[in-house]
Amino acid sequence: MLAMEYRGPRRIRVTQKPMPEILHPEDAIVRVTRSCICGSDLHLYNGNVPDTRVGQTFGHEFTGVVEEIGSEVTKLKVGDNVLVPFNIACGKCIFCKQGLFGNCHEAAPQASAAGGFFGYSHITGGYNGGQAEYVRVPYANVSPTVIPPGMDLDDAVLLTDVVPTGYQAAEMGGIQTGDTVVVFGAGPVGIMAARCAWLFGAGRVIIIDKEDYRLEFARNYSKCEAYNFQEIGDPVLFIKKQTDWIGADVCIDAVGAEAAGNVLQTITGRKTLLQAGSATAVHWAINSVRKGGVVSIVGVYGPTDNLVPIGNVLNKGITIRANQTAVKRHLPRLIEHIQNGVLNPKGLITHRLALEDVADGYRMFSAKLDNCIKTVLIPSTAGM
Amino acid sequence: MEPITTNPSKLPGWNIDADPENDPTYPMRTRTPDDHKGYTWKRPTLQPVTIEVLQSIERPGITAVFGTSVPPSGLSGVIRRFAFKYSENSYLHWLPLLVADRVNVVEGVLDDLAHGHVPNIFAEKGYPIEWKYDKKGLILKLAAFAAVVAGTTVLLTRKSDKPRQPKPSRRTAQTVGKP
């Protein structure tokens, strides 16, 4: 089968790989019909996440058709059209039982902090991902969800990460009616977080980025205010001025390790890896939020240390909430929102590429070419 | 028409998920006394271990399932095995892993060549699409790279202007030092 393969920082290609096999009785083999390139993939693509091994296939956002099931799979059958959340979750451990499906303790032997994810570094389990024609899906009874009849595949594939992550970013903010919410990062997750902030009753939503095309997209899609940090001066000061010198009630870091905007953070976090990625966005979030406010972090950082202003966290009495998204927990509500027209995930998609063009897709997204917001990859075996 | 941002209540779904109890929000702790006893759950069936899987020393044993994408091998594998002797709290865990990743890249190129495959690095880096949408940026980037390579080469191969003085041998030096 054809699959994307990592060859080193900013080097990937499509190669022939062996077909995945059932290795555990709760496994399923899924023929991929849609997969996406995620902003989190760029952390791997740039070589920022430790234990990212040459030869691995990325891709944690995908839909597909069940081709084969293991002997203990009871919730799916061959031929089912499924969306596969990026978390690999057993459904039985103490964390899964609390709905923390992004923190399953039975999926990633290489780390105690991270859960298991498709197509990410080996610290999240070493699984191959969905930027391929076929993929092995462990714990097929738990997270994979049959796509509701009539749902567009483009909507379904964005339910595997982007939509729940944006939603959880807003949810973790504990937004109260009328709150001012600032989202740092106008990538797909940031745009969705801004959109979802309204669902929790935000009174004002502001998004900050440096790409004008993304800000324009956010204005139209998320109906929020959008500002370019290269034009507003110090973004923290700007937010203070915008909030009558109080600060925002909730700040969301939807950027993570790739953040631009601070030279020292860029050099130490992105270029020399002396930190686990640039902490610029989390700095701005902590310093822009009001005293007693909430900072919600969904941007991905590596596992080593980051320079963050923890003294300000203490002095301001900030609550910080952060997590990998528990996709399965959000699906019922989000499917309802899509069916009722409250959310329109496929509106985020700007590019469609054949799986064979995955290297172009990564470069386009990484270098922000051709006004790229979200790219969907379609294998020739998708049958459509 | 009133802008939506000044009156969001007209936005489809506005306030639909508001919950006054949602502060500081999910997850509320829903633990039972049993949850404080550690591994209390009935573990899933264990995946047979047929390859080498490195595991964190911060957990007992291996997880019930694991990926099999790229088992450790070669010099990078040696470095990774070293890293996994240390906990996730240690630099001796993470820094060797970053080094191993870089070594692994070189191993990947060598493996390609050993199999008679010359990697098409231009295509693997996605430069064709950058050429299509940002020629100027790509040219500047490649020119900067070429300048750095050329500069480094010159620095490393530059011969000193001063003629080299032969170092006196230890015996000669001792002889000179004697009265």
Interface residues (C-beta under 8 A of the other chain):
Chain A: R7 G8 P9 R10 R11 I12 R13 L23 H24 P25 E26 D27 G47 P50 D51 T52 R53 V54 G55 Q56 T57 E72 I88 C90 K92 C93 I94 K97 Q98 G99 L100 H105 E106 A107 A108 P109 Q110 A111 S112 A113 G116 H122 G125 G126 Y127 N128 P138 Y139 E171 M172 G173 G174 I175 Q176 T177 W198 L199 F200 G201 A202 G203 R204 V205 K223 C224 E225 L273 V294 G302 P303 T304 T319 R321 R333 H337 N340 G341 V342 L343 A359 D360 G361 Y362 R363 M364 S366 A367 L369 D370
Chain B: I4 T5 P8 L11 P12 G13 W14 N15 I16 D17 A18 D19 P20 N22 D23 P24 T25 Y26 P27 R29 T30 R31 D35 T40 W41 K42 R43 P44 T45 Q47 P48 V53 L54 Q55 S56 E58 R59 I62 T63 A64 V65 F66 G67 T68 S69 V70 S76 R80 F84 E88 Y91 W94 L95 L97 L98 A100 D101 R102 N104 V105 E107 G108 V109 P119 N120 I121 A123 E124 K125 G126 Y127 P128 I129 E130 Y133 D134 G137
